[in-house]
């Protein structure tokens, strides 16, 4: 994959392409709303960068059909510009044909995130440098709620679900064993919490094998 292709994959999406999905915070019980990009926009991004991108299920049955796991989830390999990375999707307990299509779309979004597609929506960045003393008035965010600003260079705390999601995305993008060790140390307290069918501990082990094999 060329640097310009990787950069194009990670390009930010327009606000009109971003939707929100409700998610329960496991610690507080409150419902939070996460930004996400739908399957159609992710597919469009993949086609723009690599019109010949492909995906294949990790397992098929005797009829050649994709095999779903015990909760209706689907593991796939997504290949973009000659690079293959895994992804997992499921239909959140739905049944029937639409559930299969939803699992496929979710798996493609998940695998595409490992290439950096919409990865910024899963990450919290430090506040930007201080603005001029009299900034121009701005309109509130789409939900009309005031936005709380933090001082520059103060990182935003992530809840457990967000930390695990960011950790998995970071593992997918890691290219050295040192990078994996840093991720392990930063998330040592949540190594065994399952996310998308695996844990941080197991995923780091998988990527370690891949990196060592590639360097052999």
Secondary structure, DSSP 8 states (H G I E B T S, - for coil): --HHHHHHHT----GGGEEEEEEE-TTT--EEEEEEE-HHHHHHHHHHH-TT-EEEES-B-TTS-B---TTS-EEEEEEETTEEEEEEE--TT--SHHHHHHHHHHHHHHHHHTTTTTGGGG----------TT-------TT--------TT------HHHHHHHHHHHHHH--SHHHHHHHHHHTGGGTT-EETTEEHHHHHHHHHHHHHHHH-
